[in-house]
């Protein structure tokens, strides 16, 4: 009969033979998992493809505003759409609210609203265009500013069942580039920058359908037919918009 010491020694050997390799394997697998998770997202400042397909969008919001020291400030264009996937087969259906002026010496202050339906084929072109905007991983957004008294504020928000994508810009670059891009999924927000005119070009696709002729006529008349005066008014002021 073996001693107690012999029994303990045998148990120790069993531990080494059978359990130690499993522990070591677990450590290695954990290391692999960490590397795989880190590799899913490129590091800061590196390209990260695009946001991918937005064809399952359910809601689209667009703000296309401008502010500055002039007789026509501010110019406000706000759009709120739902995608009607049944009766209208994927068309954007909603409202547009518009305003111009109110701060300038000529007391230009006009507001407009209208119902808007964007055909399904044009809606898809708009969403497809947005989906191709190239992204770089970055939490740092620096708008391009080359002129004084010129303050654009543009936002495109696309909501889908699996995520929310927001393109926003305060930049004076081509079609308001660069853009900040935020992608929220599962309560986690990722930040990117798109130094591309593509989001602005996507809005341009819709403009024949969504612009208000009265607003655009007032803008063109004020800019082309009347001298522009500066107005000492803070650019943060906002018009009284309809809700």
Buried (B, 14 or more C-beta within 10 A) or exposed (E): EEEEEEEEEEEEEEEEEEEEEEEEEEEEEEEEEEEEEEEEEBEEEEEBEBBEEBEBBEBBBBBBBBBBBBBBBBBBBBBBBBBBEEEBEBBBBBEBBBBBBBBBEBEBBBBBBBEBBBBBEBBBBBBBBBBBBBBBBBEEBEBBEEEEEBBBBBBBBBBBEEBBBBBBBBBBBEBBBBBBBBBEEEEEEBBBBBBBBBBBBBBEBBEEBBBBEBBBEBBEEBEEEBEBEEBEBEBEEEBEEEE
